[in-house]
Amino acid sequence: MHVVVVGATGNVGTSTAQALAADPKVTSVLGLARREPGLKIDKVRWERADVNDTDLVSHFRGADAGVHLSWL
């Protein structure tokens, strides 16, 4: 399963990414956030995206699930 997490670098976001990466059913996680963290988590790839001005459609292509944790 491929999961996209929007707002992945906040407190809840990093915990969510870690929990998803620990799940054997999850094969990959795309963490989207305004800033890339220095945090390395197996199965997690980070990309910069801002819900205010980034077209998120392409980031969700091929995703099996999405988690929205960002706020304006």
MARDRENPA-820975 format. One record per residue (C-alpha): residue number from 1; x, y, z. Coordinates in Angstrom, 2 decimals. Example, Ala and Ser with C-alpha at 12.3 -4.5 7.8 and 13.67 -1.06 7.14 Angstrom:
<atoms>
(1, (12.30, -4.50, 7.80))
(2, (13.67, -1.06, 7.14))
</atoms>
This chain:
<atoms>
(1, (0.00, 0.00, 0.00))
(2, (1.28, 3.51, -0.91))
(3, (0.14, 6.30, 1.42))
(4, (0.45, 10.07, 1.01))
(5, (0.60, 12.20, 4.17))
(6, (-0.05, 15.93, 3.72))
(7, (1.36, 17.98, 6.59))
(8, (3.82, 15.22, 7.38))
(9, (6.41, 17.23, 9.32))
(10, (4.31, 18.37, 12.26))
(11, (4.14, 16.47, 15.54))
(12, (1.18, 14.38, 14.43))
(13, (2.55, 14.07, 10.88))
(14, (5.91, 12.61, 11.87))
(15, (4.24, 10.19, 14.27))
(16, (1.83, 9.16, 11.52))
(17, (4.66, 8.63, 9.04))
(18, (6.55, 6.51, 11.57))
(19, (3.48, 4.40, 12.36))
(20, (2.73, 3.86, 8.67))
(21, (6.35, 2.90, 7.94))
(22, (6.20, 0.32, 10.73))
(23, (3.11, -1.34, 9.21))
(24, (4.12, -4.30, 7.02))
(25, (1.13, -3.66, 4.74))
(26, (2.50, -0.22, 3.84))
(27, (5.15, -0.37, 1.12))
(28, (5.84, 3.36, 0.81))
(29, (4.88, 6.72, 2.27))
(30, (5.12, 10.10, 0.57))
(31, (5.40, 12.84, 3.18))
(32, (4.35, 16.26, 1.86))
(33, (5.13, 19.43, 3.77))
(34, (6.27, 23.04, 3.32))
(35, (9.69, 22.11, 4.67))
(36, (11.64, 18.89, 4.36))
(37, (12.65, 17.45, 7.72))
(38, (16.09, 16.18, 8.64))
(39, (14.31, 13.05, 9.80))
(40, (15.00, 9.75, 8.03))
(41, (12.27, 7.10, 8.21))
(42, (12.42, 3.84, 6.28))
(43, (9.83, 3.68, 3.48))
(44, (9.21, 7.46, 3.69))
(45, (10.12, 9.86, 0.89))
(46, (9.77, 13.58, 1.59))
(47, (8.70, 16.24, -0.90))
(48, (8.03, 19.93, -0.53))
(49, (4.45, 21.01, -1.14))
(50, (2.26, 23.79, 0.19))
(51, (-1.51, 23.35, 0.22))
(52, (-1.85, 27.07, -0.59))
(53, (-0.17, 26.96, -3.97))
(54, (0.87, 23.43, -4.94))
(55, (-1.21, 21.24, -7.24))
(56, (-1.37, 18.07, -5.15))
(57, (-3.09, 15.90, -7.77))
(58, (0.14, 14.51, -9.19))
(59, (1.35, 13.60, -5.70))
(60, (-1.73, 11.43, -5.14))
(61, (-1.51, 9.48, -8.42))
(62, (-1.03, 5.82, -7.59))
(63, (-1.78, 6.31, -3.90))
(64, (-3.93, 3.80, -2.09))
(65, (-4.69, 6.14, 0.80))
(66, (-4.18, 9.71, 1.92))
(67, (-3.90, 11.38, 5.31))
(68, (-4.55, 15.14, 5.50))
(69, (-2.92, 16.80, 8.52))
(70, (-2.06, 20.25, 7.20))
(71, (-3.78, 23.48, 8.14))
(72, (-3.77, 27.03, 6.86))
</atoms>
